[in-house]
Amino acid sequence: LVWDGNTGDVSTAPSGWTALGGGLISNTGPDNQRARCYERKASSEGTDYTWILTGSNASFAGCIVAFSGRDTAGSSTVSTPTVNNSSNATPITVSITGLTAASGDDICWFAQLDQTVQADSWGFTAPTDYTERVDIGSAGGWMQLSAATRDNVSAGATGSIDGTATRGSGTGNAGFSGVMISLPAAASGAPRQMMHLSKLMGV
């Protein structure tokens, strides 16, 4: 979940969803935005989900990324959040702090832009060896978010993982923030269940 502004937080998350480590991600510049990631471990999908935000937030955006064959009892690993408050000119190298994965983990790369101009159009290019799953802006402008995945990785440190954000139209710059999350594989012979990761919510 990503929202515009420098105030407010999630007051209520839907049943079954838990906040991932790393906590509140807050860009204090160049404009201001905040973000949180959540996960839900389950064997089937439900209905729409509603997050409630405090504060006055004019614009928000989000997505769900779903994985199968993951360990529904184990813990996901979350990188230290990356926050870049600079006013970066296009194209921007969006470098998100990496993590250490175990063999067979699936990895998700989340990033969001903090735009200086509301009406600008931006888009992401996924990191090398990652598949872009989501690239969406908020209906009110001011932000763009992306999710990209890489499946069944080898064990070891990933290092920082770089995507690219490019302004398609407009004149402004942008800051960025994001996290990486690794999801352990289900144990051999265990049921292959669906895990729903990070409702970076609605538009």
Secondary structure, 3 states (H helix, E strand, C coil): CEEECCCCCEEECCCCCEECCCCCEEECCCCCEEECCEEEECCCCCCCCCCEECCCCCCEECCCEEEEEECCCCCCEECCCEEEEEEECCCEEEEECCCEECCCCEEEEEEEEEECCCCCEEEEECCCCCEEEEEEECCCCCEEEEEEEECCCCCEECCCEEEEEEEEECCCCEEEEEEEEEECECCCCCCCEEEEECCCCCC
